[in-house]
Amino acid sequence: MIITLLKSTRLTWAAKNVHMYLLAITYAYFLQIPITNPLQVLEGLFLVSVLWGALYSLNDLTDLDIDRKDKSKSTRAFIENSIDPKIVLTFVTVLVLSVFSISLITLTPLFTIILLLMVINQLLYTLPPIRLKETALAPIASTATNNVLRVASCTVILGNILLVPLSVYLLMFVAGMGTYLMYKEKTKVMHGLAAVFCILMAYILYVGDMNLMQVLIVIVPSFLATIPLYLSNFFEKEKMINLADFLYHKVVLIFYLACIIVLLL
């Protein structure tokens, strides 16, 4: 049972949090802003990852009947091993309350507010009667908004939510929408967003809101990892999605964690 609960948290999906934290940390590094609280930054990353683990568990519980009909999701924790929903809800509640308790005691109140926004957004996305994932707002409410909140959760620990320029927040929002649409095979809208992303990226480089080193560290590895996800829209969907999952949630995760440790030290 414990293994099933832990699997439902999708531990390797912490790559999304690590990615956004690395982005924020690079701004402090290249602007030569001393990071005097590296342990709090790592604590924030840990708390955000635990919170999202709990939210992924809740998501899998609410999608159980739908996921059973999807072969690509046959390996998800609660499909492979049935578990009492009451136990799952207890598990999620304990994790969420623990995260908020630690956050309130040890970190800035703004960080806790951002955690609360993450929870609210995910509950609106996942739970009926609103359940945004089944509406046209799904691409906005999913990874796009959560990317912005993840970045903000790090910047407030670093002392300035505008440490990352607004144009880069927007870039991460667009990137999140694009990733979601690739996964959902919405190719027409996805191609339009790709054009917006490229234009915005060119603007950011032109005005100096991001340097080439940040692009090489933060953008290129994640871009390479999503290529199989893009190709999944055209052939061998399951194989390409599994490859994208391995590259981003394992290979890139390790690379980004190593970068964070180096920059913080």
Protein Blocks (a to p, Z undefined) as FASTA:
>chain_A
ZZmmmmmnommlmmmmmmmmmmmmmmmmmnopacfblmlmmmmmmmmmmmmmmmmmmmmm
mmmmmmmmpmklmmgmklmpgcdfklmmmmmmmmmmmmmmmmmmmmcfklmmmmmmmmmm
mmmmmpcfklmmlmmklmmmmmmmmmmmmmmmmmmmnopaklpafklmmmmmmmmmmmmm
mmnopaklmmmmmmmmmmmmmmmmmnopacfklmmmmmmmmmmmmmmmmmmmmgokllmm
mmmmmmmmmmmmmmmmmmmmmmmZZ
